[in-house]
């Protein structure tokens, strides 16, 4: 049994305060998010054989947040990948992504960036989930990701000089924003992350607004049939990157829909997902994060 996954009852308790230390979330929940049941029969299940995998706590400015991390059992100085969750939280699919990356030789870690707002893994209403995650400030998420990198460095197993980030859906948007935030980032891969939208207090800017500030090359993986991210938005990002002289690439899979890498959902497109995964690993290595 993987560390941190045997005490799933801990996730049933609400978030709590730790006095002067501030916020600390309860443990990550086990299994898949309740909002995405039933889980598809084509779901990929990556074992933890040869890996060190399980839950950890990340010290952040106001306390601690939980995260899932996976890395090869033997060795040190593994290139580091931040894995940014979908709107459904760090559930089994995101944990599996971490294990897949660990099998490829990475120290992969997925912090629960929505922990202060509630346990989205346990929510069944997509409207409630969206209302919750849309309240997460970009500034706080950038800080939490920085804290995750700092934690990885303390383990003596992660080589944070070879730092990459990847994320999906809402996490894909966060990838763009983090690429404009961290000057030490080597490579970024955004899976179907929005690039524009109405500014809010939590998200005052969008990826298209920060193209000139991009500090790492970004590979964007998008779907031709995505109703939420129309082709003109994707083309605007491609044009903006070119105009700003930023290294990057955008790939559009014409027959895929939003969530094409989510193998536990009907949106999964095997061909696009497998090609995207290969491109992601190659992108990391080409840009100093492999």
C-alpha positions in Angstrom: 0.0 0.0 0.0 1.3 3.5 -0.9 2.1 5.9 1.9 -0.7 8.2 2.7 -3.4 6.2 1.0 -4.2 3.8 3.8 -5.8 6.4 6.1 -8.5 7.5 3.7 -10.8 8.3 6.6 -8.7 11.3 7.3 -10.1 13.0 4.2 -13.6 12.9 5.7 -12.7 15.5 8.3 -13.0 19.2 7.4 -10.0 21.5 7.1 -8.7 22.8 10.3 -6.6 25.7 11.7 -3.3 25.2 13.4 -3.2 28.3 15.6 -0.1 30.4 14.8 1.0 28.0 12.1 -2.1 28.7 10.1 -3.8 26.5 7.6 -3.3 22.7 7.2 -5.5 20.6 5.0 -6.5 17.1 5.8 -5.0 14.2 3.7 -5.7 13.6 0.1 -8.7 11.5 -0.6 -8.4 8.0 -2.1 -9.7 7.0 -5.5 -11.3 9.1 -8.2 -13.2 12.3 -7.8 -16.9 11.7 -7.0 -17.9 14.2 -9.8 -16.5 11.9 -12.5 -18.1 8.6 -11.6 -18.5 6.1 -13.0 -14.9 5.6 -14.0 -14.3 4.4 -17.5 -13.2 0.8 -18.2 -10.3 2.2 -20.3 -8.7 3.9 -17.3 -4.9 3.5 -17.1 -3.6 2.1 -13.8 0.1 2.5 -13.2 1.6 0.5 -10.4 4.1 1.8 -7.9 6.6 -1.1 -8.4 10.1 0.3 -8.3 8.8 3.7 -7.1 8.6 5.7 -3.9 5.1 7.1 -4.0 2.6 8.5 -1.7 1.3 11.6 0.1 3.5 14.3 1.6 2.9 17.7 3.2 4.2 20.9 1.7 5.1 23.8 4.0 3.5 27.0 2.6 3.3 30.5 3.9 0.2 29.9 6.0 0.7 26.3 7.1 0.7 23.1 5.0 -1.0 21.6 2.0 -1.1 18.0 1.0 0.6 16.7 -2.2 1.2 13.4 -4.0 4.7 12.6 -5.2 6.3 9.7 -7.0 9.9 9.1 -7.9 12.2 6.1 -8.7 13.0 4.1 -5.6 16.7 4.0 -6.3 18.9 6.9 -7.2 19.0 10.7 -6.6 19.0 14.0 -8.5 15.9 13.2 -10.6 14.6 16.0 -12.9 11.6 17.6 -11.2 8.0 17.9 -12.7 5.2 19.9 -11.1 1.9 18.3 -12.0 -1.0 20.7 -11.8 -4.5 19.1 -11.2 -7.7 19.5 -13.2 -10.6 21.1 -11.5 -11.3 17.7 -9.9 -8.4 18.0 -7.5 -5.5 15.6 -6.8 -7.5 12.4 -7.3 -6.4 9.0 -8.6 -5.9 10.1 -12.2 -3.4 12.9 -11.2 -1.6 10.5 -8.8 -1.3 8.0 -11.8 0.2 10.8 -13.9 2.8 11.3 -11.2 3.6 7.5 -11.2 3.9 7.5 -15.0 6.3 10.4 -14.8 8.3 8.6 -12.1 8.5 5.5 -14.3 10.1 7.8 -16.9 12.7 8.9 -14.4 11.2 12.0 -12.8 10.5 13.3 -9.4 6.8 14.2 -10.0 4.8 16.1 -7.4 1.2 17.3 -7.5 0.2 19.8 -4.7 -3.4 20.2 -3.8 -3.7 23.8 -4.8 -7.4 24.1 -3.9 -7.0 22.7 -0.3 -7.9 26.0 1.4 -11.2 26.2 -0.3 -12.6 22.7 0.2 -12.1 19.1 -0.8 -13.1 19.2 -4.5 -12.4 15.4 -4.8 -15.5 14.9 -2.6 -17.8 17.3 -4.4 -20.4 15.9 -6.8 -21.7 19.1 -8.4 -19.6 20.4 -11.2 -21.1 23.9 -10.6 -19.9 23.8 -7.0 -16.4 22.6 -8.1 -16.1 25.4 -10.6 -17.3 28.0 -8.1 -14.7 26.7 -5.7 -11.6 26.5 -7.9 -12.4 29.9 -9.6 -11.8 31.4 -6.1 -8.2 30.2 -6.0 -6.0 33.3 -6.5 -3.3 33.0 -9.1 -0.9 34.7 -6.7 -1.5 32.0 -4.1 -1.1 29.2 -6.6 2.2 30.6 -7.8 3.4 30.8 -4.2 2.3 27.3 -3.5 4.0 25.9 -6.6 7.2 27.8 -5.5 6.8 26.2 -2.1 6.5 22.8 -3.7 9.7 23.3 -5.6 11.4 24.3 -2.3 10.1 21.2 -0.7 11.3 19.0 -3.5 14.8 20.5 -3.1 14.9 19.5 0.6 14.4 15.8 -0.2 17.8 15.5 -1.8 16.2 13.3 -4.4 15.0 16.0 -6.8 17.1 18.1 -9.1 15.2 21.3 -9.2 17.7 22.8 -11.6 15.9 20.6 -14.1 12.5 21.9 -13.4 9.4 21.3 -15.6 5.7 21.8 -15.1 2.6 20.2 -16.8 -1.1 20.6 -16.1 -4.5 19.7 -17.4 -7.6 21.8 -18.0 -7.6 24.5 -15.3 -4.1 23.2 -14.5 -3.2 23.9 -18.1 -4.0 27.5 -17.6 -1.9 27.5 -14.4 1.0 26.1 -16.4 1.0 29.2 -18.7 0.9 31.5 -15.7 3.7 29.7 -13.9 5.8 29.9 -17.0 5.5 33.6 -16.8 6.3 33.6 -13.1 9.3 31.4 -12.4 12.6 32.3 -14.0 14.1 29.0 -13.0 11.6 26.9 -15.0 13.1 25.0 -17.9 10.0 23.7 -19.7 6.3 23.8 -19.6 3.5 21.7 -21.1 -0.1 22.9 -21.0 -2.8 20.4 -21.8 -6.0 22.1 -23.1 -5.6 25.1 -20.7 -7.7 28.2 -21.4 -5.6 31.2 -22.6 -8.2 34.0 -22.3 -11.3 34.9 -20.3 -13.0 37.6 -18.2 -10.6 38.9 -15.6 -11.6 38.3 -12.0 -10.2 39.3 -8.6 -8.6 35.8 -8.3 -7.5 35.8 -11.9 -6.8 39.4 -12.9 -4.8 38.3 -15.9 -4.9 35.5 -18.4 -2.2 33.7 -20.3 -2.6 35.9 -23.4 -1.9 38.9 -21.1 1.5 37.5 -19.9 3.0 36.1 -23.1 5.8 38.8 -23.0 6.7 37.6 -19.5 7.1 33.9 -20.4 10.4 32.7 -18.9 10.3 29.1 -20.3 9.4 27.4 -23.5 5.8 26.2 -23.5 4.2 23.4 -25.4 0.5 23.7 -25.7 -1.6 20.6 -26.5 -5.1 21.4 -27.6 -8.2 19.8 -29.1 -9.9 20.7 -32.4 -13.4 19.9 -31.0 -13.0 21.7 -27.7 -16.1 23.9 -27.3 -14.7 25.8 -24.4 -11.4 26.8 -26.1 -12.3 27.8 -29.6 -9.7 27.7 -32.4 -9.4 31.4 -32.6 -8.1 31.6 -29.0 -5.5 29.0 -29.7 -4.4 30.8 -32.9 -4.2 34.1 -30.9 -1.8 32.4 -28.4 0.3 31.0 -31.2 0.5 34.4 -32.9 1.2 36.2 -29.6 4.1 33.9 -28.8 5.6 34.4 -32.3 5.2 38.2 -32.0 6.9 38.2 -28.6 9.7 36.1 -29.9 9.0 33.3 -27.3 10.1 29.7 -27.9 7.0 27.5 -27.9 4.8 25.2 -29.9 1.1 24.6 -30.1 -0.3 21.3 -31.3 -4.0 20.9 -32.1 -5.5 17.4 -32.4 -8.4 17.9 -34.8 -10.4 14.8 -33.8 -10.0 15.2 -30.0 -12.2 17.0 -27.5 -11.4 18.8 -24.2 -10.0 16.3 -21.7 -8.5 14.0 -24.3 -5.8 12.8 -21.9 -8.4 12.0 -19.1 -8.4 8.2 -19.6 -11.0 7.8 -16.8 -13.6 9.8 -18.7 -15.5 9.4 -22.1 -13.5 12.4 -23.5 -10.3 10.2 -23.7 -8.7 10.0 -27.1 -6.0 7.4 -27.0 -4.1 8.5 -30.1 -4.0 12.1 -29.1 -3.1 11.3 -25.5 -0.3 9.0 -26.4 1.1 11.4 -28.9 0.8 14.3 -26.4 2.6 12.3 -23.8 5.5 11.5 -26.1 5.8 15.1 -27.1 5.7 16.2 -23.5 8.6 14.0 -22.5 10.6 15.1 -25.6 9.9 18.7 -24.8 11.2 18.3 -21.3 14.4 16.8 -22.5 14.9 19.2 -25.4 14.7 22.2 -23.0 16.9 21.0 -20.1 14.4 19.3 -17.9 15.2 15.7 -18.6 
